[in-house]
Each structure stands twice: as C-alpha cells, then as structure tokens.
Amino acid sequence: MIQTKPIISRPQSSKLEAVDYHYLVYSPIDRILQKISEMEIPCREQVESYMRHKWRMNHKPSTLKGSFHAVSSFLTFYAGLGKSQLQNIASDDLEAFIEHEQDRGIKVTTARTQLKHLWAFMRFLIQQDIIGERILKRKIKLKVPDFLPRAIAPGDIRRLLGAIKETRDRALILVLLRTGMRIGELLRLHVRDLDVRERKIHIYEGEKNCLGRVVYLSDDALVALKLWLSKRDKRKEYLFYGLKSNLCYSSARNIFTQYLKETGLQHKGYTMHSLRHTFASELLNAGMRLECLQLLLGHRDIEMTRRYARLTDKSREEEYFRAMEIIEQGGIHGTY
C-alpha cells in the first residue's frame, strides 16, 4: 500500500506571511516545490508533479533532494541547448548532460547516482505518456571503480580507543565499531531503541535502504554504553546529543577526526565509515558466514557484503604463501 504524506501549501496572503510565516514548519517537499516555483526550467508543472509523486511514495528527504538536484540540473542544461519540450528528450541529451557534469569534475559515482535519478524521472514521464519508451532502449552505463573497503588496522584501533577519555565519545565509537551501524543510524537512535538486558539495538529503518534490522552489543560496547547511560541527561530524546540538540553528522565526524589527530592517524584515510568496514572484516576473519554478516550490515544484496571477503580471505592468503614458498625454494624453475 502506498503511504501518503500531507503537503503543506505556502500561505498566499502576504499579510499572513508577514505575521505567521516565521512560525510555520515546512516539510521537505514544500521547500523543494518553492525552489521549483522560483526556477526557469522547462515544464515546471511536470517536475512538480514528479516530486509530489515521490513524496507520496514515502521516499526519504535525502532521495527527494537528490532527485530534485539531478532533474533540475538536467532541465537547466536541456534549456541551455535551446530545447523546451519534454517529449523531445533523447538519449543523446542525457549523454551530453553526463559528459557536461564530468567535465565539471564530478566523480563517476556521483554521475551514476544522477543517472539513476534521471532514469526514474524518464520512467515517470513514460507513465504519463509524455515521452515514448524508446529512450529506455539505449541506457548509458558508467564503469564505476570497485574499491576495497578501508578497514582500520588492529594496532590503529588500539591506539584510537586508548586515546578516548570522554564517556560519550567512547560509547559512540565502540557502538559503531561493534555493531556495524551506519553513523546516520546511530545519530537517529532513541534511548527506547535500546534493549540493554538482551544486548540488542533495534534499527527500525535503515539509513540507505529503509531496511530495518537488529544488531547486538559486545561486552566492551555494552560497558561503555551503560556508563554513558548513567551519565547522560535523561530528558534528552536521542541517545547521543550535543550541546543544544541531537548530535549532527559534522559534529560526530569532528570528534572522530580529533582523535585521529591525537593518535597521529589522520593521514591514513580513515573515516567514521571505516569503523563499519572494520566490524565486517573482523567478523569474517573470525569465521562468520557471509549470509549472517549481510543481515547485520543491512545489505539487500549479498554482493555488497561479498566485497569484504576480498579483504579477509584467509584461505587465499595461505595458498599464496604456500605456493610462494615452493617458488622461492626453487621448486619450479630452480633458485634465481
């Protein structure tokens, strides 16, 4: 069943706006519709209709923002080509737009994300009988590098944890390291989502794919979390909070970066997401099955989880050194 969300219209009266507008709270779709109304792009009505459609389909604010940026950027580029009718959009126009974006220096991963948003917009236009299905016959494919996940070395983990003195910071970093949660998932966590007795955390909606799951607390994470729970302000709604409200991503990142600097690890390329990579690689090294790790990480596709096996395949490592020992002892062509 499609979940619908109410859309708040902006007040039409300038008098009302002058008096009450400051106090109104607008939803993400209202802000996007306001931006669309101020833009000079072809067929704004269709763009508004598409964004309302995505809002009614219960897409996340980040998805709405990404869709709006991709569609509005493409239509601005399209208008710059001297074109204004959506029914005349062709694959060549999409290819030219992506080339233009890459010329501006955007990463190939960003270009691929933009393409995904644009293909979704094209499918909407097809459903509305605005364009024909021919545009889907020749899709643009971008080859994206398949990077290895960057896990934190065991020695560096010990140095990092040894430098953390603040109760909140230690609980935050250890929970990330021992549960594999995404930072956004942890920062949105309420105290009521914890089950300390059963050593569980309930993630009711995954950050990237809305896939809910349960993760578990190790001994060290549980100790750190209990200590933080005993000291935190009980009136606060979120588990982790800053001076004024819940802890934001930039503040959490600054905390992590500061500890990297204190331990001399700032040049190794570690990020907060590296804690999630470390969690996955360590569990695989300890013998956890890939299918089990997939559920803990909240991956819909096991191929996403399989990337970590490239970091932790001990059998491959053992076979390499066994074969290399034979080679070095002259067992193949003699000694060099």
C-alpha positions as CSV (number, residue, x, y, z in Angstrom):
1,M,0.0,0.0,0.0
2,I,1.3,3.5,-0.9
3,Q,1.9,5.7,2.2
4,T,0.8,9.2,1.6
5,K,2.1,12.4,3.3
6,P,0.3,15.7,3.5
7,I,1.7,18.6,1.5
8,I,1.6,22.0,3.2
9,S,1.0,24.8,0.8
10,R,2.7,28.1,1.3
11,P,0.4,30.9,2.5
12,Q,-0.9,33.1,-0.3
13,S,-1.6,36.2,1.7
14,S,1.4,38.5,2.1
15,K,-0.1,39.8,5.3
16,L,-0.4,36.2,6.7
17,E,3.1,35.5,5.5
18,A,4.5,38.6,7.3
19,V,2.8,37.7,10.6
20,D,2.8,33.9,10.8
21,Y,5.3,32.6,8.1
22,H,8.2,32.6,10.5
23,Y,6.4,30.2,12.8
24,L,5.4,27.6,10.2
25,V,7.3,24.4,9.8
26,Y,7.6,23.2,6.2
27,S,8.2,19.7,5.1
28,P,11.0,18.8,2.6
29,I,8.5,18.7,-0.3
30,D,7.3,22.2,0.5
31,R,10.9,23.5,0.3
32,I,11.5,21.7,-3.0
33,L,8.3,23.0,-4.5
34,Q,9.2,26.5,-3.5
35,K,12.5,26.2,-5.2
36,I,10.9,24.8,-8.4
37,S,8.5,27.8,-8.5
38,E,11.5,30.1,-8.5
39,M,13.4,28.3,-11.3
40,E,13.3,29.0,-15.0
41,I,13.2,25.4,-16.3
42,P,11.1,23.7,-19.0
43,C,7.8,22.2,-17.9
44,R,7.9,23.1,-14.2
45,E,4.4,21.5,-13.8
46,Q,5.7,18.0,-14.7
47,V,8.7,18.4,-12.4
48,E,6.3,19.5,-9.5
49,S,4.1,16.5,-10.3
50,Y,7.0,14.2,-10.2
51,M,8.3,15.4,-6.9
52,R,4.9,15.2,-5.3
53,H,4.7,11.6,-6.6
54,K,7.9,10.7,-4.9
55,W,6.8,12.3,-1.7
56,R,3.5,10.3,-1.8
57,M,5.6,7.2,-2.3
58,N,7.3,7.9,1.0
59,H,10.8,8.5,-0.4
60,K,13.3,9.8,2.1
61,P,14.2,13.5,2.2
62,S,17.7,12.7,1.0
63,T,16.3,10.9,-2.0
64,L,13.9,13.8,-2.7
65,K,16.8,16.2,-2.6
66,G,19.0,14.1,-4.9
67,S,16.1,13.7,-7.4
68,F,15.4,17.4,-7.4
69,H,19.0,18.3,-7.9
70,A,19.5,15.8,-10.8
71,V,16.3,16.6,-12.6
72,S,16.6,20.4,-12.2
73,S,20.3,20.4,-13.3
74,F,19.4,18.3,-16.3
75,L,16.5,20.5,-17.4
76,T,18.6,23.6,-16.9
77,F,21.2,22.1,-19.2
78,Y,18.5,21.0,-21.6
79,A,17.1,24.5,-21.8
80,G,20.6,25.7,-22.5
81,L,20.6,23.6,-25.6
82,G,17.7,25.6,-26.9
83,K,15.1,22.9,-26.1
84,S,11.9,23.3,-24.1
85,Q,9.6,20.3,-24.8
86,L,10.0,17.2,-22.6
87,Q,8.6,15.0,-25.3
88,N,11.7,15.7,-27.4
89,I,14.2,14.4,-24.8
90,A,16.5,11.8,-26.3
91,S,19.3,9.6,-25.0
92,D,21.8,11.9,-26.7
93,D,20.6,14.8,-24.4
94,L,21.2,12.6,-21.3
95,E,24.6,11.6,-22.6
96,A,25.6,15.2,-23.3
97,F,24.4,16.2,-19.8
98,I,26.5,13.5,-18.1
99,E,29.6,14.5,-20.2
100,H,29.0,18.1,-19.2
101,E,28.9,17.1,-15.5
102,Q,32.0,15.0,-15.8
103,D,33.8,17.9,-17.5
104,R,32.9,20.0,-14.4
105,G,34.9,17.4,-12.4
106,I,32.2,15.4,-10.6
107,K,33.1,11.9,-9.5
108,V,31.9,9.0,-11.6
109,T,30.0,7.7,-8.6
110,T,28.1,11.0,-8.4
111,A,27.4,10.9,-12.2
112,R,26.0,7.4,-11.8
113,T,23.7,8.5,-9.0
114,Q,22.5,11.4,-11.1
115,L,21.7,8.9,-13.9
116,K,19.7,6.8,-11.6
117,H,17.6,9.8,-10.6
118,L,17.1,10.8,-14.3
119,W,16.1,7.3,-15.4
120,A,13.5,7.3,-12.7
121,F,12.2,10.6,-14.0
122,M,12.1,9.3,-17.5
123,R,10.0,6.3,-16.4
124,F,7.6,8.7,-14.7
125,L,7.3,10.7,-18.0
126,I,6.6,7.5,-19.9
127,Q,3.9,6.5,-17.4
128,Q,2.4,10.0,-18.0
129,D,2.5,9.4,-21.8
130,I,4.8,12.4,-22.2
131,I,7.7,10.6,-23.8
132,G,8.0,7.2,-25.5
133,E,9.7,4.1,-24.2
134,R,12.4,4.3,-26.9
135,I,14.5,6.4,-24.6
136,L,15.0,3.3,-22.3
137,K,16.3,1.1,-25.1
138,R,19.8,2.6,-25.1
139,K,20.8,3.2,-21.5
140,I,24.1,4.9,-20.5
141,K,26.4,2.8,-18.5
142,L,29.2,4.2,-16.4
143,K,32.0,1.9,-15.2
144,V,32.5,2.6,-11.5
145,P,35.7,1.6,-9.7
146,D,35.2,-1.3,-7.3
147,F,37.2,-0.1,-4.4
148,L,38.2,-2.2,-1.5
149,P,36.6,-1.2,1.8
150,R,39.1,0.6,4.0
151,A,39.2,-1.2,7.4
152,I,41.3,0.2,10.4
153,A,44.3,-1.9,11.2
154,P,44.2,-3.7,14.6
155,G,47.1,-1.7,16.0
156,D,45.5,1.6,15.0
157,I,42.2,0.6,16.6
158,R,44.0,0.0,19.9
159,R,45.7,3.4,19.6
160,L,42.4,5.1,18.8
161,L,40.4,3.5,21.7
162,G,43.3,4.2,24.1
163,A,43.0,7.9,23.4
164,I,39.3,8.3,24.1
165,K,38.6,9.6,27.6
166,E,35.2,11.2,27.1
167,T,32.4,8.8,28.2
168,R,30.0,9.8,25.4
169,D,32.7,9.6,22.7
170,R,33.9,6.2,23.8
171,A,30.4,4.8,23.8
172,L,29.7,6.3,20.4
173,I,32.8,4.9,18.7
174,L,32.6,1.5,20.3
175,V,29.0,1.0,19.4
176,L,29.8,1.9,15.8
177,L,32.8,-0.5,15.8
178,R,31.0,-3.4,17.4
179,T,27.6,-3.2,15.7
180,G,28.5,-2.1,12.2
181,M,25.8,0.6,12.3
182,R,25.9,3.5,9.8
183,I,26.7,6.8,11.5
184,G,23.3,8.2,10.5
185,E,21.5,5.3,12.0
186,L,23.3,5.7,15.3
187,L,22.7,9.5,15.5
188,R,19.0,9.0,14.9
189,L,18.8,6.4,17.7
190,H,16.4,7.0,20.6
191,V,17.0,5.5,24.1
192,R,13.9,3.5,23.7
193,D,15.5,1.6,20.7
194,L,18.0,0.0,23.2
195,D,17.4,-3.3,24.9
196,V,20.3,-3.4,27.3
197,R,19.1,-6.5,29.1
198,E,19.0,-8.5,25.8
199,R,22.1,-6.6,24.5
200,K,20.3,-5.5,21.3
201,I,19.7,-2.3,19.4
202,H,16.6,-2.1,17.2
203,I,17.1,-0.2,13.9
204,Y,13.6,0.3,12.7
205,E,14.6,1.9,9.4
206,G,18.0,1.5,7.8
207,E,19.6,4.8,6.6
208,K,20.3,3.9,3.0
209,N,17.7,1.3,2.1
210,C,15.0,1.6,4.8
211,L,15.7,-2.0,5.8
212,G,15.1,-2.5,9.5
213,R,17.3,-4.9,11.5
214,V,18.6,-5.8,14.9
215,V,22.2,-5.5,15.9
216,Y,24.0,-6.8,19.0
217,L,26.3,-5.3,21.7
218,S,29.6,-6.8,22.6
219,D,31.0,-6.8,26.1
220,D,33.1,-3.7,25.7
221,A,30.4,-1.8,23.8
222,L,27.9,-2.7,26.5
223,V,30.1,-1.5,29.3
224,A,30.8,1.8,27.5
225,L,27.1,2.3,26.7
226,K,26.0,1.6,30.3
227,L,28.4,4.1,31.6
228,W,27.1,6.7,29.2
229,L,23.5,5.9,30.1
230,S,24.3,6.5,33.7
231,K,25.7,10.0,33.0
232,R,23.6,11.3,30.1
233,D,20.8,13.8,30.6
234,K,17.6,11.6,31.0
235,R,15.5,14.4,29.5
236,K,17.2,14.1,26.1
237,E,15.3,12.1,23.5
238,Y,18.2,10.9,21.4
239,L,20.8,8.5,22.7
240,F,23.7,10.8,21.7
241,Y,23.3,14.6,21.7
242,G,25.3,17.8,21.5
243,L,25.1,21.0,23.5
244,K,21.7,22.1,22.1
245,S,20.1,19.1,20.3
246,N,20.9,15.7,18.9
247,L,24.4,15.2,17.7
248,C,24.7,16.0,14.0
249,Y,27.0,14.2,11.5
250,S,29.5,17.0,11.2
251,S,29.9,17.2,14.9
252,A,30.4,13.4,15.2
253,R,32.9,13.5,12.3
254,N,34.8,16.3,14.1
255,I,35.0,14.2,17.2
256,F,36.4,11.2,15.3
257,T,38.8,13.4,13.3
258,Q,40.2,14.9,16.5
259,Y,41.0,11.5,18.0
260,L,42.7,10.6,14.7
261,K,44.9,13.7,15.1
262,E,45.7,13.0,18.7
263,T,46.9,9.5,17.8
264,G,48.8,10.5,14.6
265,L,46.4,8.5,12.4
266,Q,44.9,11.5,10.4
267,H,46.9,10.7,7.3
268,K,45.8,7.1,6.9
269,G,42.5,7.9,5.2
270,Y,40.2,6.6,8.0
271,T,36.7,7.9,8.2
272,M,33.8,7.1,10.6
273,H,32.6,4.6,8.0
274,S,35.9,2.8,8.3
275,L,34.5,1.6,11.7
276,R,31.8,-0.3,9.8
277,H,34.3,-1.7,7.4
278,T,36.4,-2.9,10.4
279,F,33.4,-4.5,12.0
280,A,32.7,-6.5,8.8
281,S,36.2,-7.6,8.1
282,E,36.9,-8.7,11.7
283,L,33.7,-10.8,11.8
284,L,34.6,-12.5,8.6
285,N,38.1,-13.2,9.9
286,A,36.5,-14.8,12.9
287,G,34.6,-17.2,10.7
288,M,31.1,-15.6,10.5
289,R,29.1,-16.7,7.4
290,L,28.6,-14.1,4.7
291,E,24.8,-14.5,4.9
292,C,24.8,-13.7,8.6
293,L,27.0,-10.7,8.1
294,Q,24.7,-9.4,5.4
295,L,21.8,-9.3,7.8
296,L,23.9,-7.5,10.5
297,L,25.0,-4.9,8.0
298,G,21.5,-4.4,6.5
299,H,22.6,-5.1,2.9
300,R,19.8,-6.1,0.5
301,D,22.3,-7.5,-2.0
302,I,24.8,-10.0,-0.7
303,E,27.2,-8.8,-3.4
304,M,27.7,-5.7,-1.3
305,T,28.7,-7.9,1.6
306,R,30.9,-10.0,-0.5
307,R,33.3,-7.1,-1.0
308,Y,34.6,-7.7,2.5
309,A,35.6,-11.3,1.6
310,R,38.2,-9.8,-0.7
311,L,39.8,-8.3,2.4
312,T,39.6,-11.3,4.6
313,D,40.0,-14.5,2.5
314,K,42.5,-16.4,4.7
315,S,42.5,-19.5,2.5
316,R,43.6,-17.4,-0.5
317,E,46.3,-15.8,1.6
318,E,47.5,-19.2,2.9
319,E,47.6,-20.7,-0.6
320,Y,49.6,-17.7,-1.9
321,F,52.3,-18.1,0.7
322,R,52.4,-21.9,0.4
323,A,52.9,-21.6,-3.4
324,M,55.4,-18.7,-3.0
325,E,57.5,-20.8,-0.5
326,I,57.8,-23.5,-3.2
327,I,58.8,-21.0,-5.8
328,E,61.4,-19.3,-3.5
329,Q,62.9,-22.7,-2.7
330,G,63.4,-23.4,-6.4
331,G,60.7,-25.9,-6.7
332,I,59.5,-24.6,-10.1
333,H,62.5,-23.4,-12.1
334,G,65.3,-23.6,-9.6
335,T,66.7,-20.8,-7.5
336,Y,67.3,-17.5,-9.1
